Amino acid sequence: MVTELQDMSGGRPEASDVYHYYQRLLEESWMSEALCWTVVVPHDGRPMTLTEIGDRVSGGAGYHAYETASFEDEEDYLVSSEDSDWAMLVDHSGPLTALLEYNGFRGVHDPVLPRLSVGGRAYSAFWNVNANNRISCAVDGEMVLSFDTTFIEDWIEEPGLARWPELRAMVPYFDWQNGQSWRAAMLTVIELATGARLTEGWTEEERSYLTSQEATTG
């Protein structure tokens, strides 16, 4: 599976264990360079269809949807994702929907994340090769919080933190000046809030794929 839905029957995993898992993952993966990871949790337990996802992501601008897509290897996927204005791999684990963009950031911003959150909650983390980054949360069509995590003092007083307790509890892990990994911390707080774990094997199985209707220009 691309995403693993973590078993919560025995209680939530320790935050430090999840954090160290993502530290190890990012040390050995291209994901450390550029990534946008978005997870949607519906209130009613019904996963969104590919059409619903495409409509919400595109905002009615049109898109191409592939129920199943496979790539020869990791590099093939990375090249393909750069041929469109935006491209997303789509995966389901139970009721959850997970979206991955390489070197894209559509999912983390308004209005896309609020649209994805209608009837549920949506969380997203983004970074690129220049360490530009953003973490966001939307609930029932409203953006609750969205900010650059680089300097904790710039966001520690954000009122929306009260609605994402997992993020508030993990604040020390965002302190890169003391040797922590804000990238690993971002993925950790999304897993703790949703139960969805990002794994390495994104190109090993067929999965759904969405792209913009128009090719990249320029």
FIMI-706637 format. One record per residue (C-alpha): x, y, z; residue in one letter. Coordinates in steps of 0.02 Angstrom, whole numbers, padded with zeros to 5 digits, always signed. Example, Ala and Ser with C-alpha at 12.3 -4.5 7.8 and 13.67 -1.06 7.14 Angstrom:
+00615-00225+00390a
+00684-00053+00357s
//
This chain:
+00000+00000+00000m
+00052+00178-00031v
-00026+00239+00128t
-00046+00132+00281e
-00195+00163+00394l
-00121+00142+00567q
-00211+00029+00692d
-00273+00139+00833m
-00360-00001+00930s
-00216-00011+01053g
-00204+00177+01070g
-00110+00306+00969r
+00072+00275+00928p
+00201+00374+01024e
+00234+00539+00938a
+00422+00516+00955s
+00413+00346+00869d
+00317+00419+00723v
+00439+00564+00711y
+00590+00449+00706h
+00505+00343+00572y
+00490+00496+00460y
+00667+00551+00499q
+00729+00383+00432r
+00612+00389+00282l
+00669+00561+00229l
+00854+00521+00250e
+00840+00390+00113e
+00709+00465-00004s
+00688+00596-00140w
+00540+00655-00036m
+00659+00757+00072s
+00687+00874-00076e
+00509+00918-00127a
+00338+00856-00076l
+00158+00904-00046c
+00065+00775+00060w
-00122+00798+00091t
-00241+00687+00189v
-00430+00706+00195v
-00536+00630+00334v
-00725+00628+00301p
-00845+00648+00447h
-00962+00514+00382d
-00828+00383+00346g
-00863+00383+00158r
-00707+00404+00051p
-00719+00528-00091m
-00729+00464-00269t
-00596+00510-00395l
-00722+00626-00480t
-00759+00716-00317e
-00573+00739-00285i
-00540+00802-00461g
-00685+00925-00452d
-00627+00995-00286r
-00444+01007-00335v
-00477+01086-00504s
-00616+01201-00446g
-00710+01168-00608g
-00562+01212-00719a
-00554+01036-00790g
-00433+00894-00762y
-00380+00724-00825h
-00416+00574-00714a
-00339+00402-00728y
-00418+00266-00622e
-00255+00171-00629t
-00085+00233-00679a
+00084+00152-00663s
+00260+00212-00694f
+00413+00114-00744e
+00509+00184-00597d
+00520+00331-00478e
+00605+00443-00605e
+00467+00410-00732d
+00337+00475-00608y
+00440+00629-00564l
+00460+00676-00747v
+00276+00646-00783s
+00222+00758-00640s
+00319+00903-00715e
+00228+00892-00882d
+00068+00971-00812s
+00025+01128-00715d
-00018+01010-00572w
-00021+00822-00545a
-00071+00715-00397m
-00060+00532-00352l
-00218+00477-00262v
-00233+00336-00136d
-00367+00273-00017h
-00346+00185+00150s
-00517+00147+00220g
-00612+00313+00226p
-00456+00420+00205l
-00398+00501+00044t
-00213+00538+00023a
-00140+00649-00113l
+00043+00668-00158l
+00121+00802-00267e
+00303+00807-00317y
+00370+00985-00319n
+00192+01050-00319g
+00090+01139-00186f
-00090+01147-00246r
-00158+01046-00101g
-00086+01153+00038v
-00164+01319-00012h
-00332+01407-00013d
-00451+01374-00100p
-00405+01192-00136v
-00380+01129+00041l
-00544+01206+00105p
-00637+01128-00043r
-00560+00959-00002l
-00614+00978+00180s
-00800+01002+00145v
-00888+00870+00252g
-00729+00829+00345g
-00551+00880+00390r
-00402+00904+00275a
-00218+00920+00321y
-00073+00963+00207s
+00116+00988+00215a
+00227+01060+00079f
+00411+01096+00053w
+00527+01120-00095n
+00713+01114-00133v
+00735+01292-00069n
+00657+01245+00100a
+00504+01351+00064n
+00368+01264+00163n
+00190+01272+00227r
+00078+01171+00339i
-00111+01191+00331s
-00273+01125+00404c
-00450+01153+00344a
-00614+01094+00419v
-00787+01095+00340d
-00735+01212+00201g
-00641+01335+00311e
-00452+01360+00320m
-00411+01343+00505v
-00225+01378+00493l
-00091+01393+00361s
+00088+01453+00389f
+00274+01432+00355d
+00350+01330+00497t
+00529+01393+00483t
+00529+01502+00638f
+00423+01440+00781i
+00407+01613+00859e
+00314+01671+00703d
+00172+01546+00723w
+00168+01484+00902i
+00026+01605+00943e
-00082+01556+00794e
-00261+01538+00861p
-00294+01390+00746g
-00168+01283+00842l
-00302+01246+00971a
-00395+01148+00835r
-00243+01043+00792w
-00183+00977+00961p
-00060+00855+00882e
+00032+01001+00802l
+00032+01103+00960r
+00106+00957+01058a
+00245+00933+00929m
+00308+01112+00926v
+00483+01069+00995p
+00511+00948+00850y
+00501+01094+00727f
+00654+01178+00802d
+00784+01152+00666w
+00903+01269+00756q
+00919+01134+00889n
+00943+00994+00764g
+00763+00941+00739q
+00683+00902+00571s
+00533+01012+00530w
+00499+00902+00378r
+00483+00746+00486a
+00380+00845+00612a
+00258+00899+00476m
+00225+00720+00420l
+00214+00663+00601t
+00076+00784+00649v
-00026+00735+00496i
-00011+00551+00538e
-00056+00582+00720l
-00211+00680+00666a
-00269+00558+00532t
-00190+00387+00559g
-00121+00391+00381a
+00062+00346+00359r
+00163+00399+00208l
+00276+00259+00144t
+00415+00251+00017e
+00334+00142-00118g
+00234+00270-00215w
+00281+00201-00385t
+00273+00016-00345e
+00087-00010-00372e
-00048+00055-00487e
-00151+00195-00414r
-00261+00339-00468s
-00183+00493-00546y
-00249+00669-00577l
-00172+00802-00687t
-00219+00975-00746s
-00314+00985-00910q
-00179+01094-00989e
+00004+01050-01007a
+00137+01155-00927t
+00179+01310-01026t
+00337+01412-01031g
//
